[in-house]
Amino acid sequence: MKKLIVIALMLISGIVAKAQFSEVHVQASGLTCAMCAKSIFKNLETLSFVDKIETDLNTSTFVLVVKPSADVDPDLIRKKVEDAGFAIAGLTLKGRFDGLAVGNDGHFNYGGQTFHMLTAGDKKIEGDASMRLVDKSFVSEKDFKKYSKTTSMECFKTGYAGKCCEKEGIAQGTRIYHVVI
């Protein structure tokens, strides 16, 4: 019964949340010089949802400040980094949450996207919080294997809703991003 209440709260929270991410921290791999960073920067600045970009060359990190009311597309960020000839080593989404109920293997909607929470336990997220994307194209193979042990749901392997997600009302084939707090 408790699990059903948590799932209902997650679905309701996802529906009523008028939310967006405020920042995206993108760590790129394979950079060897300032020209590498410039190439990624130029590609990232073409994203319609990006207001400004801050860079940290010491950590190969780009902080994308998101325009107000804009939805973030992590796959498009990944594509822009890859088009510059590099890969994503990590991607963290920062947003403001107003009592978002989450639980292990639960789904929720936020900022125009569907997310699958791993390793969170049952809790509510309040205020500013960051979530790390752990899908295959956003983490190392080692990290992907580590997180694959935390769920038996098929959507983690593909990044798209399968039969495992239908019980939460998510149509098969919907893009799902897998996150940890």
RAVENWO-V557693 format. One record per residue. RES is the residue in one small letter. PHI is phi in whole degrees, -180 to 180 (NA if undefined). Layout:
RES/PHI + RES/PHI
This chain:
m/NA + k/-59 + k/-64 + l/-65 + i/-66 + v/-62 + i/-62 + a/-61 + l/-63 + m/-64 + l/-65 + i/-63 + s/-60 + g/-67 + i/-76 + v/-89 + a/-69 + k/-101 + a/-130 + q/-151 + f/-81 + s/-99 + e/-144 + v/-131 + h/-100 + v/-114 + q/-104 + a/-99 + s/-117 + g/94 + l/-75 + t/-123 + c/-157 + a/-65 + m/-67 + c/-62 + a/-62 + k/-63 + s/-62 + i/-65 + f/-55 + k/-60 + n/-69 + l/-67 + e/-71 + t/-84 + l/-68 + s/-66 + f/-92 + v/-93 + d/-88 + k/-155 + i/-129 + e/-112 + t/-121 + d/-130 + l/-67 + n/-65 + t/-111 + s/55 + t/-112 + f/-119 + v/-102 + l/-94 + v/-89 + v/-87 + k/-63 + p/-56 + s/67 + a/-99 + d/-93 + v/-91 + d/-118 + p/-58 + d/-65 + l/-69 + i/-61 + r/-57 + k/-62 + k/-64 + v/-67 + e/-67 + d/-64 + a/-83 + g/98 + f/-130 + a/-127 + i/-89 + a/-97 + g/-173 + l/-141 + t/-122 + l/-106 + k/-113 + g/-148 + r/-110 + f/-119 + d/-119 + g/74 + l/-71 + a/-82 + v/-131 + g/-156 + n/-56 + d/60 + g/-99 + h/-108 + f/-153 + n/-104 + y/-159 + g/57 + g/81 + q/-128 + t/-105 + f/-123 + h/-120 + m/-88 + l/-113 + t/54 + a/-99 + g/73 + d/-90 + k/-161 + k/-110 + i/-100 + e/-120 + g/72 + d/-71 + a/-151 + s/-119 + m/-126 + r/-96 + l/-75 + v/-123 + d/-69 + k/-52 + s/-84 + f/-120 + v/-142 + s/-67 + e/-60 + k/-62 + d/-67 + f/-61 + k/-63 + k/-60 + y/-73 + s/-65 + k/-78 + t/-91 + t/-147 + s/-109 + m/-76 + e/-65 + c/-64 + f/-65 + k/-72 + t/-104 + g/83 + y/-131 + a/-60 + g/-122 + k/-61 + c/-63 + c/-95 + e/-60 + k/-65 + e/-100 + g/80 + i/-101 + a/-69 + q/-56 + g/93 + t/-68 + r/-68 + i/-128 + y/-101 + h/-100 + v/-133 + v/-131 + i/-100
